[in-house]
């Protein structure tokens, strides 16, 4: 299709707005009424469009920013641009998509992980821990995994929710992928009890680290 203009894209987004969906999303802290499958279909029609993505992001509106994250080119952003974007991702879905669709896809991922790791903003630090989880799984060489466990043991229980969730993910991935540290990871999870009471649907894996580790180890070992 021909390049879509910003007014056209905003019009398409307005047509997708559903008051009932907005009410449901707002209970989770997301200020939009988008059916995400329909939003993805719109992004598929537009295809990759970095200039439009930047215009959409600059509106500051959550639906526009979600669309921007689906049509942008992660490698086209500078580290400073990505840093500024992350600090604006307060709605949970915008933050989730930014971390997973942009921060994890840019060639600057490791640079950003180090830049964000000790940031006093828990949303920024949480992104660093999410990127750390990927390294734990895929490129652990050079990571001090024992030190990461020290930090988790010290800080995770009292961390803000988003940061706590990301630290817990790193704890679980260390336990799953690094057998020599599995017993300690399990012990930390049992001691802290973070997410032990998290409601989990039938057939889904609990985010409580000891259960998560145990289930994934069983699957991986057959």
Helices and strands as residue ranges (DSSP letters): H 6-16, H 19-26, H 36-46, H 50-58, H 62-71, G 74-76, H 79-86, H 92-97, I 98-103, H 109-116, H 122-138, H 145-155, G 156-158, H 161-177, G 179-181, H 182-192, H 209-221
